Amino acid sequence: MNTVKPVTGSGKGRLATQLSLSEMRSIFLARRNGMTFGAIERDSRFKLRRVNGMTAWRAVQKYMRASGRRSCAGTALRPAKAV
């Protein structure tokens, strides 16, 4: 049985589940323009919860699924030396 933890107001910043599609798009574009996931979370414009880049990564993944794009594994968002 899977249990889902409720989203609470504790902590600073918002979770990826609390973002609109347009906000996820702006995070996606920031990543595509060269910002790291950690830098995106530290940027005050996005107001994301800081979790070592994971909140930004989840937002990008959600945007890519919602827009019909492939996952990061097959895009230019992947590091150049990745196998």
C-alpha positions in Angstrom: 0.0 0.0 0.0 1.4 3.4 -1.0 0.9 6.3 1.3 1.3 9.8 0.2 2.7 12.4 2.6 0.7 15.6 2.7 2.3 18.7 1.5 2.8 20.9 4.6 3.8 24.5 4.9 6.9 23.8 6.9 10.2 24.9 5.5 11.0 27.7 3.1 10.1 27.7 -0.5 7.7 25.7 -2.7 7.8 22.1 -3.9 7.6 21.0 -7.5 4.0 19.9 -6.9 3.0 23.5 -6.0 4.2 25.1 -9.3 2.1 26.1 -12.3 3.0 25.0 -15.8 4.3 28.4 -16.7 6.6 28.4 -13.6 7.9 25.0 -14.5 8.6 26.3 -18.0 10.6 29.2 -16.7 12.7 26.7 -14.6 13.1 24.5 -17.7 14.3 27.4 -19.7 16.8 28.5 -17.0 18.2 25.0 -17.0 18.4 24.9 -20.7 20.3 28.2 -20.7 23.0 26.8 -18.5 22.0 27.2 -14.9 22.6 24.3 -12.6 19.7 22.8 -10.6 21.3 24.1 -7.4 21.7 27.6 -8.8 18.0 27.5 -9.8 17.0 26.7 -6.3 19.1 29.5 -4.9 17.7 32.0 -7.3 15.1 34.1 -5.4 13.0 34.5 -8.6 11.8 30.9 -8.5 11.2 30.7 -4.7 11.9 26.9 -4.6 12.7 24.8 -1.6 16.4 24.1 -1.4 17.1 20.4 -1.5 20.4 20.0 -3.3 18.9 20.7 -6.7 16.2 18.0 -6.4 13.2 20.5 -6.4 14.4 22.1 -9.6 15.1 18.7 -11.2 11.6 17.5 -10.3 10.1 20.7 -11.8 12.0 20.2 -15.1 10.9 16.5 -15.2 7.2 17.5 -14.6 7.4 20.2 -17.3 8.9 17.7 -19.8 6.2 15.1 -19.1 3.4 17.7 -19.3 4.7 19.2 -22.6 5.3 15.9 -24.2 9.1 16.2 -24.3 11.4 13.3 -23.6 13.1 13.0 -20.3 16.4 14.8 -19.5 18.3 11.6 -20.4 17.8 12.2 -24.1 18.2 16.0 -24.3 20.9 18.6 -24.2 20.2 19.1 -20.5 22.4 16.0 -20.0 26.1 16.7 -19.2 28.3 16.4 -22.3 30.5 13.6 -21.0 27.6 11.4 -19.7 27.4 7.9 -21.1 
